């Protein structure tokens, strides 16, 4: 079995894990994401959003598309 090295592991692929993994990857880090569910959860987990999380999210994705579904 081949060894694969990662710089960081993100545990959980909810809104926070998704954003963290995306931002770290954009910065050039090798990111491992571990999620217990075999597919996307399918139910909303983001309860509110204000200025600071929206600002961080805008670096990770298309903020208009993300907020449209929130």
C-alpha positions in Angstrom: 0.0 0.0 0.0 1.4 3.4 -1.0 1.9 6.0 1.6 0.3 9.4 0.8 1.4 12.5 2.8 -1.0 15.3 3.7 -0.3 18.6 5.3 -3.6 18.8 7.2 -6.6 16.6 7.9 -10.1 18.1 8.1 -12.5 16.0 10.1 -16.1 16.5 8.9 -17.3 17.8 5.6 -20.1 20.1 6.8 -20.1 23.8 5.9 -17.0 24.5 8.1 -15.0 21.5 6.9 -15.8 22.2 3.3 -14.8 25.8 3.6 -11.6 25.0 5.5 -10.6 22.3 3.0 -11.2 24.6 0.1 -9.2 27.5 1.5 -6.3 25.3 2.6 -6.2 23.6 -0.8 -6.2 27.0 -2.5 -3.2 28.0 -0.4 -1.3 24.9 -1.7 -1.7 22.5 1.2 -2.3 18.8 0.6 -5.7 18.3 2.4 -7.3 15.0 3.6 -11.0 15.2 4.4 -12.5 12.5 6.5 -16.4 12.3 6.7 -18.4 9.5 8.3 -21.3 9.7 5.8 -20.8 8.1 2.4 -22.4 10.9 0.5 -23.4 14.6 1.2 -25.7 14.9 4.2 -28.6 16.4 2.3 -30.1 18.4 5.1 -29.1 22.0 6.0 -26.6 22.4 8.8 -25.8 26.1 8.4 -28.1 27.9 10.9 -27.1 31.5 10.3 -24.5 33.5 8.5 -23.2 37.0 9.3 -20.4 39.2 7.9 -17.3 37.3 8.9 -18.3 33.8 7.8 -19.7 35.3 4.6 -16.4 37.0 3.9 -14.4 33.8 4.5 -16.9 31.8 2.4 -16.4 34.3 -0.5 -12.8 33.2 -0.7 -13.7 29.6 -1.0 -16.6 29.6 -3.5 -19.2 31.6 -5.4 -20.8 33.5 -2.4 -24.0 34.3 -4.3 -24.6 30.6 -5.2 -23.8 29.5 -1.6 -26.1 32.0 0.0 -28.9 31.3 -2.5 -29.3 27.8 -1.0 -28.8 28.8 2.6 
